[in-house]
Amino acid sequence: MTQRGFTLIEILIAMAIFTMIGLASTALLTTVIDSDEASSEKFAELQQLQRFMLTLERDVLQAVDRPVRVEGEENKTVFRGGELDDSDADGMAFVRGGWHNPKLMLPRSTLQGVAYRLKDNNIERLSTVYVDNVLGYEPKVRVVLSDVKDFQLEFNTGEEEGRNNSWHDSFTGERLPDGIRVTIVTENGNEYIRVFAIGGVVSNG
């Protein structure tokens, strides 16, 4: 039986095949890693968004028809929403109840002034210890959602026929709106929409 070794051409072909297999394996591994990183980023984004929505939901569910005195002056407005001077996009401000005060031991009521705004790609929640404006007290500012490109609010007043269609870009009034539609666009281009009713959540999007 005659034995012979591999020719140079056969060796080169074999090396080329193994090289292509190695490159394909590397590309596949890179794709898997990139996909896993993208999934992790998406999951983290959804977690942060869920926490924000829960915070907003608690505030909206407990919104009350309570005007805020401005520098001691009477004021009948109980809700402001739309383009606000101190927000990079939309914002809103109102008073909520249900702020826990065990046995009224703390020197404040169970009411709390709250506001939401977009500032430097962060949605901030502003809250006050006292509902009426008190000199020397600045609102507490907390970032509730980061990496936000746009923050849009619409308000349902229920004034026109077809209540679900009576949405407005802004609302300032002596009563609360019937519903609030929140649209958030994140820095990576994802868009989230959620609709709240004063007194309950209507839908998700």
N, C-alpha and C positions, 0 to 999 in steps of 0.2 A: 504494500500500500504506500503510495507516494504521499508524503507530507510536505506542505509548503507554508510559509508564513504569510501574513497580510502584506499586500502591496502598499506602497505609499499612498496611492489614490484611495484605497479602502480605508486606511487609517484616517486620512483627511476627511473622508465622508463621515466616518463614525464620530470624529471629533465635532464636525459641524452639527450632526444630529444631536449629540449630547449638549452642545452649546445652546441650540434652539430649545431643547427641553428645559435647560436651566433658566433661560430667559423667560420662557413661558411660565415656569413655576414662580419665578420672582415677580413677574407681572401679576399673576393670580394672587400671590401673597400680599402684594401692595394694595391690590383692589379690595381684598378682604379687610385689611387693616384700615384703609380709608373709609370703607363702608361702616366698620365698627365704630370708628371715631365719629362719623356723621350721625350714627344712631345714638351714640352717647350724648352728643351735643343736642340733638333733637329732644331726647328724654329729659336732659337738664333744663332745656327751655320750657318744655311742657310742665315740669315740676314747678318752676318759678312762676309760670303763668297761672297755674292752678292756685298757688298760694295768694297771688294778687287778686284773683277773682273771688276767692273766699273772703278776703279782707274787704273788698268793695261790696260784696253781697251783704255782709253783716252791717255795713254802714247804710246801704240803701234800704234794707229791710226795716231799719229802725229810724228812718228819716221822719222828722216831725215838722209841722207847720209852726215854726218858731222864728220870728224875725230877730235880727241881731242889731243892737244899738251901736251906732257908729259915733264915737267920740261923744257919747251921752245923748245924741240926737235920736229921736224916734225914727224908726225905719220899718216899713211894712213888707219889704222884700224878704221872702223866706227861702228863695232858691235862685242861684245865678249859674248859668251854664252856657258854654259856647266858647268864643274867643275871649280869653282873659289876658289882661296886660302882663301878668307875671308868668305866663305860660308860653312855651315855644310853639304850642299847638292849641288844642282845646283844653278846657278845664271846667271845673264846677265846684260850687261851695254850697253847703247847707248845714243844718243842725240835726244831729241824731240823738235819740234817747237810749236808755238801757246801758249807760256807762256805769259799770258796777261800782257802788259805793257802800261797802258793808256797814249796815246800821247807821248810815250817814255820818260816819266817824271822820271822814275827810272834809276839809273846808271847801267843798264844791258841790254842785248838783250832779244829777245823773245825766244831764245834758252835755253835749260836747259839739263844738263847732269843728267841722271837717271840710277839707278841700283837696282836690286832686289837680295836678298840673304836670306838664312835660317840661323838664329842665335838663339840658345837656344830655339828651338821650336817655334820661331816667324819668319814670313816672314817680312823682313824689306825693306822699300823703301828708298834709298839714293838719295839725290838730291843736286845739286850744283848751287850756284848763278851764277858762271861764268863757261862756258863750258871748257875752257882751264885751266889747273892746275895752281892755283895762291897760292903762299906761304902764309901761315897764315890763309887760309880759309879751314875749315873742312866741309865735306858734312853734310847736315841735315839728321838725321836718324829718321824714323818714322815707328812704328809697324803697318802694314796694315792687318795682319792676325795672330791670336794667336792659340795655341794648335795644332801646325802642326808637324806631325811625319816625313813626307817626302815631298820634293819639287823637282820634276823632270821636266826638260825641254827638248824638242826635236825641231829640226829646219828643215824646208823644204827649200831646196836650188833650187829645180826645175831643177837640172842639168841632172838627169837621165830620161830615158823614163818612162812615168807614173808619172807625177809630184807629184801627191798626195801620192805616195809611197816613195819618196826620202827624208826620214826622217833621221836625224843624231843626235847623243847624244851631239855633240858639234859643234859650228860654230864660227869661227873668220874670218872676211873678210873685204874687202874694199867696200862692199856693204851690204845692209840689206838682211836678209833671206826673202823668200817668205811667210813663215808661221811659227808660233810658237805653239807648243802643250804643254799645261800646265797640269801636273798631281799633285794633292795634296792629301795626305793621312793625315787625322786628327788623333789626339791622341786616339779617340775612334774607329778608324778603318774604318771610312767612306772614300771612294775614290771619287774624283771629277776630271773630265777631261774636258778641254775646249780648243778649237783650234781657234787661231786667224790668220787672214791673215794681212799682212802689208797693211793697207788700208781698212780692214773690218773683221768682225767676220765670221768664216766659220761654226762652229758647236759647240754644247754642248754635254756633256756626263756625 
